[in-house]
Amino acid sequence: MSYREIAQLELMNALNNINSEAELNEFKDLVAHFFAQKAQKAIDALWDEGKINEDTINQWGTEHMRTPYRYAANRS
């Protein structure tokens, strides 16, 4: 059994024990916190390796990263 499959079983077991909206919100907060910590560690590693710096972060704040949409010429 892979780690992914084990994780899915663990999550399903945890979800089976949620009995209220408050518990669901708490669970969602825990999951969000887990992934936020992983992202922060990855960003810290990039900073420590010199791959990003304050200028990079400031540049990210001004970037327009939306995917441009192209419409077909014959669209009515």
C-alpha positions as CSV (number, residue, x, y, z in Angstrom):
1,M,0.0,0.0,0.0
2,S,1.4,3.4,-1.0
3,Y,1.7,6.4,1.4
4,R,-1.0,8.1,-0.7
5,E,-3.4,5.3,-0.1
6,I,-2.6,5.1,3.6
7,A,-3.1,8.9,3.8
8,Q,-6.5,8.6,2.1
9,L,-7.6,5.9,4.6
10,E,-6.4,8.1,7.5
11,L,-8.3,11.1,6.2
12,M,-11.5,9.0,5.6
13,N,-11.2,7.7,9.2
14,A,-10.8,11.2,10.5
15,L,-13.8,12.4,8.5
16,N,-15.9,9.7,9.9
17,N,-15.5,11.2,13.3
18,I,-16.7,14.7,12.3
19,N,-20.1,15.3,13.8
20,S,-20.7,19.0,13.5
21,E,-20.1,22.0,11.4
22,A,-17.7,23.3,14.1
23,E,-15.6,20.1,13.9
24,L,-15.6,20.3,10.1
25,N,-14.3,23.9,10.3
26,E,-11.7,22.9,12.8
27,F,-10.6,20.0,10.6
28,K,-10.4,22.3,7.5
29,D,-8.3,24.7,9.5
30,L,-5.9,22.0,10.6
31,V,-5.4,20.8,7.0
32,A,-4.9,24.4,5.8
33,H,-2.4,25.0,8.5
34,F,-0.5,21.8,7.5
35,F,-0.2,22.9,3.9
36,A,0.7,26.5,4.9
37,Q,3.6,25.2,7.0
38,K,4.8,23.1,4.1
39,A,4.7,26.1,1.8
40,Q,6.5,28.3,4.4
41,K,9.3,25.7,4.7
42,A,9.7,25.6,0.9
43,I,9.8,29.4,0.7
44,D,12.4,29.5,3.6
45,A,14.5,26.9,1.8
46,L,14.5,29.0,-1.4
47,W,15.4,32.1,0.6
48,D,18.3,30.2,2.4
49,E,19.6,29.0,-1.0
50,G,19.6,32.5,-2.3
51,K,17.0,31.7,-5.0
52,I,14.6,34.4,-3.8
53,N,15.1,37.6,-1.9
54,E,13.1,40.6,-0.9
55,D,13.2,42.0,-4.5
56,T,11.7,38.7,-5.8
57,I,8.9,38.9,-3.3
58,N,8.1,42.5,-4.1
59,Q,8.1,41.6,-7.8
60,W,5.6,38.8,-7.1
61,G,3.3,41.4,-5.6
62,T,3.1,43.3,-8.8
63,E,2.9,40.4,-11.3
64,H,-0.2,39.8,-13.3
65,M,-0.4,36.0,-13.5
66,R,-3.9,35.5,-14.9
67,T,-4.0,33.2,-18.0
68,P,-5.1,35.2,-21.0
69,Y,-8.2,33.9,-22.7
70,R,-8.5,33.7,-26.4
71,Y,-11.8,33.7,-28.1
72,A,-12.4,32.0,-31.5
73,A,-12.6,34.5,-34.3
74,N,-16.0,33.1,-35.5
75,R,-17.6,33.1,-32.1
76,S,-21.0,34.7,-32.1
